[in-house]
Amino acid sequence: MSISDTAIRRPKREVTAKLAAGKSVKLRDGRGLYLLMQPNGARWWRFDYRRPVTGKRNTLSLGTYPDTGLAEARNACDAARKLLAQDIDPGEQRKASNAAAEESARNSFEAVAREWLEIRAPGWTEKQLTKETARLERHAFPSIGVRPIRALGVKEIRTVIDRVFKAGHLEQAHRLRFQLSRVFKYAVATERADSDPAAALSEALPSRRDMVK
């Protein structure tokens, strides 16, 4: 028998009695989905299933109520069941997705650039560190900070540099290109990038000398 939002918001007398007695209650919606109600007021969506390979029982968390509503929980349950129909363990799939997301975050341009700043900091004055950090925070992080550094190429880096140059800041554009190149060289050295696209743009800006003439 499926449950309803009303049953969750205004539980039946026997449910409230069990909760008052310090017992957990499962409101089952069918097909393995249920809401685990705790005496302390916590409400957790759960999906029970058997692992495709081992056949062992497992439980997948699908969020908390009311942040995750009944319709959302059912959609998540349906998605998990579709994976099972393909002999894919939804629990293992989630672990793999979370691991990939964490790996991507560690290897984002901003993460690598901040590592580089930290390594260079002992050899800089506080003023220089502030300038180097501010340049990246202002011109690079907003547009490419969250991108995996390995996925960035000449096109993306040129866009960042051109934005500064077209704003009339040639010197700043040169400094930014050089700084980005150093970050990419660090990424290559730590095996998180294959090349330095900023170095390929060394001839893409007018020289300071030509602009003076």
C-alpha positions as CSV (number, residue, x, y, z in Angstrom):
1,M,0.0,0.0,0.0
2,S,1.4,3.4,-1.0
3,I,1.7,6.3,1.4
4,S,0.7,9.9,1.0
5,D,2.0,13.3,2.1
6,T,-0.9,13.5,4.6
7,A,0.2,10.2,6.2
8,I,3.6,11.7,6.6
9,R,2.6,15.1,7.9
10,R,-0.2,13.7,10.1
11,P,0.8,10.1,11.1
12,K,-1.9,7.7,12.3
13,R,-2.4,7.3,16.1
14,E,-0.5,3.9,16.2
15,V,2.5,5.5,14.4
16,T,2.7,8.4,16.8
17,A,2.3,6.0,19.7
18,K,5.3,4.0,18.6
19,L,7.4,7.1,18.0
20,A,6.5,8.4,21.5
21,A,7.6,5.1,22.9
22,G,11.0,5.6,21.3
23,K,10.5,3.2,18.4
24,S,11.4,3.7,14.8
25,V,8.6,3.3,12.2
26,K,8.8,2.4,8.5
27,L,6.0,3.9,6.3
28,R,6.2,1.7,3.2
29,D,5.4,3.0,-0.2
30,G,6.0,-0.2,-2.1
31,R,8.6,-1.5,-4.5
32,G,11.2,-1.3,-1.8
33,L,10.7,2.4,-1.0
34,Y,9.8,3.5,2.6
35,L,10.2,6.5,4.9
36,L,12.0,5.7,8.1
37,M,10.6,7.8,10.9
38,Q,12.7,8.3,14.0
39,P,11.5,9.3,17.5
40,N,13.7,12.4,17.4
41,G,11.8,13.7,14.3
42,A,14.2,12.6,11.6
43,R,12.6,11.3,8.4
44,W,14.8,9.4,6.0
45,W,13.8,8.0,2.6
46,R,15.2,4.5,2.1
47,F,15.2,1.9,-0.7
48,D,15.8,-1.7,0.0
49,Y,17.0,-4.0,-2.8
50,R,19.2,-7.0,-3.5
51,R,22.6,-6.5,-5.1
52,P,22.7,-7.9,-8.7
53,V,25.9,-9.9,-8.3
54,T,25.7,-11.3,-4.7
55,G,21.9,-11.2,-4.1
56,K,22.6,-9.7,-0.7
57,R,20.2,-7.1,0.7
58,N,21.3,-3.5,0.7
59,T,19.7,-0.2,1.6
60,L,20.1,3.0,-0.4
61,S,19.5,6.5,1.1
62,L,17.3,8.7,-1.0
63,G,17.3,11.9,1.0
64,T,15.4,13.3,4.0
65,Y,11.9,14.5,4.3
66,P,10.7,17.3,3.8
67,D,13.8,18.4,1.8
68,T,13.1,15.4,-0.5
69,G,9.4,15.1,-1.1
70,L,7.4,12.0,-1.8
71,A,7.4,12.5,-5.6
72,E,11.1,13.1,-5.6
73,A,11.7,10.0,-3.5
74,R,9.6,7.9,-5.9
75,N,11.5,9.3,-8.9
76,A,14.8,8.4,-7.2
77,C,13.4,4.9,-6.5
78,D,12.4,4.5,-10.1
79,A,15.9,5.5,-11.3
80,A,17.5,3.0,-8.9
81,R,15.2,0.2,-10.1
82,K,16.0,1.0,-13.8
83,L,19.7,0.5,-12.9
84,L,18.9,-2.8,-11.3
85,A,17.0,-3.9,-14.4
86,Q,20.4,-3.5,-16.2
87,D,22.2,-5.5,-13.5
88,I,23.8,-2.3,-12.2
89,D,24.0,-1.9,-8.4
90,P,22.7,1.7,-7.6
91,G,24.7,1.8,-4.5
92,E,28.0,1.1,-6.3
93,Q,27.0,3.5,-9.1
94,R,26.5,6.3,-6.5
95,K,29.9,5.5,-5.0
96,A,31.5,5.7,-8.4
97,S,29.8,9.0,-9.2
98,N,30.8,10.5,-5.9
99,A,34.4,9.4,-6.3
100,A,34.5,10.9,-9.8
101,A,33.0,14.2,-8.5
102,E,35.6,14.3,-5.7
103,E,38.4,13.6,-8.2
104,S,37.1,16.3,-10.5
105,A,37.0,18.8,-7.7
106,R,40.6,18.0,-6.6
107,N,41.7,18.5,-10.2
108,S,39.8,21.6,-11.0
109,F,41.7,24.6,-12.3
110,E,41.1,26.6,-9.1
111,A,42.2,23.7,-6.9
112,V,45.5,23.2,-8.8
113,A,46.1,27.0,-9.0
114,R,45.7,27.3,-5.2
115,E,48.1,24.5,-4.7
116,W,50.6,26.3,-6.9
117,L,50.1,29.5,-5.0
118,E,50.7,27.7,-1.7
119,I,53.9,26.2,-3.0
120,R,55.2,29.5,-4.4
121,A,54.2,31.6,-1.3
122,P,57.4,31.0,0.8
123,G,59.5,32.6,-1.9
124,W,57.2,35.7,-2.3
125,T,56.5,38.7,-0.3
126,E,53.0,39.0,1.2
127,K,52.3,41.8,-1.3
128,Q,53.2,39.6,-4.3
129,L,51.2,36.7,-3.0
130,T,48.2,39.0,-2.7
131,K,48.6,40.3,-6.2
132,E,49.1,36.8,-7.7
133,T,46.0,35.5,-5.9
134,A,43.8,38.4,-6.7
135,R,44.7,38.2,-10.4
136,L,43.5,34.6,-10.6
137,E,40.4,35.2,-8.4
138,R,39.4,38.2,-10.6
139,H,40.2,37.0,-14.1
140,A,40.4,33.2,-14.1
141,F,38.4,31.5,-11.3
142,P,35.0,32.9,-12.2
143,S,35.1,31.4,-15.7
144,I,37.3,28.4,-15.6
145,G,37.8,27.7,-11.8
146,V,35.5,24.7,-11.6
147,R,36.6,23.2,-14.9
148,P,38.9,20.1,-14.8
149,I,42.3,21.5,-15.6
150,R,43.0,18.7,-18.0
151,A,40.0,19.6,-20.1
152,L,41.1,23.2,-20.7
153,G,42.7,24.1,-24.0
154,V,43.9,27.1,-26.0
155,K,40.3,28.2,-26.8
156,E,39.3,28.5,-23.2
157,I,42.5,30.2,-22.0
158,R,42.5,32.6,-24.9
159,T,39.0,33.7,-23.9
160,V,40.2,34.5,-20.4
161,I,43.2,36.5,-21.7
162,D,41.3,38.3,-24.4
163,R,38.7,39.5,-21.9
164,V,41.5,41.4,-20.1
165,F,43.2,42.6,-23.2
166,K,40.0,43.9,-24.8
167,A,39.3,45.8,-21.6
168,G,42.4,47.8,-22.4
169,H,44.8,46.1,-19.9
170,L,47.6,44.8,-22.1
171,E,50.2,44.6,-19.3
172,Q,47.7,42.7,-17.1
173,A,46.9,40.4,-20.0
174,H,50.6,39.5,-20.4
175,R,51.0,39.0,-16.7
176,L,47.9,36.8,-16.6
177,R,49.0,34.7,-19.5
178,F,52.4,34.1,-17.9
179,Q,50.8,33.2,-14.6
180,L,48.4,30.8,-16.2
181,S,51.3,29.2,-18.0
182,R,53.0,28.6,-14.7
183,V,49.9,27.0,-13.2
184,F,49.6,24.7,-16.2
185,K,53.3,23.7,-16.0
186,Y,52.7,22.8,-12.3
187,A,49.7,20.7,-13.4
188,V,51.8,18.9,-16.0
189,A,54.5,18.3,-13.4
190,T,51.9,16.8,-11.1
191,E,50.4,14.7,-13.9
192,R,47.0,16.5,-13.9
193,A,47.4,18.1,-17.3
194,D,49.0,17.0,-20.6
195,S,50.1,20.4,-21.9
196,D,50.4,24.2,-21.3
197,P,47.8,25.9,-23.5
198,A,48.8,29.3,-22.1
199,A,52.3,28.9,-23.5
200,A,50.9,28.4,-26.9
201,L,49.4,31.9,-26.7
202,S,52.7,33.7,-26.1
203,E,52.5,35.3,-29.5
204,A,48.7,36.0,-29.4
205,L,49.1,39.3,-27.6
206,P,50.8,42.5,-29.0
207,S,54.2,43.0,-27.4
208,R,54.5,45.7,-24.8
209,R,57.2,47.4,-27.0
210,D,54.9,47.5,-30.1
211,M,52.1,49.1,-28.1
212,V,54.5,51.8,-26.8
213,K,55.5,52.7,-30.4
